[in-house]
Amino acid sequence: MEYRFFCINCGYTDLYDLDDEVIRCPKCGKETMMNVGNLPVPIMKSKRDIKKFLHKILNPDWKDNDDGSDPKEFTDLLYSYFE
């Protein structure tokens, strides 16, 4: 099954045959691509568009690692959008 991944850093989106929650973005090179399932992702023109999209889909469970911790780079970037 393919899942849509969305980069919270640069807005890149693509389909991957992975069920990981966070992966490295091939465009910006950061570990900031999140699995958004089959949600349609709008074209992102600015960081404001990314923030608006994240507010719509944010769920406390999607970013947890198996041990309950968050990927540091991903979490730092995510929280910087909401400050």
Sequence and secondary structure as in RCSB ss.txt:
>XXXX:A:sequence
MEYRFFCINCGYTDLYDLDDEVIRCPKCGKETMMNVGNLPVPIMKSKRDIKKFLHKILNPDWKDNDDGSDPKEFT
DLLYSYFE
>XXXX:A:secstr
  EEEEETTT  EEEES   SEE  TTT SS EEE TT       SHHHHHHHHHHH  TTTT  TTS   HHHH
HHHHHHT 
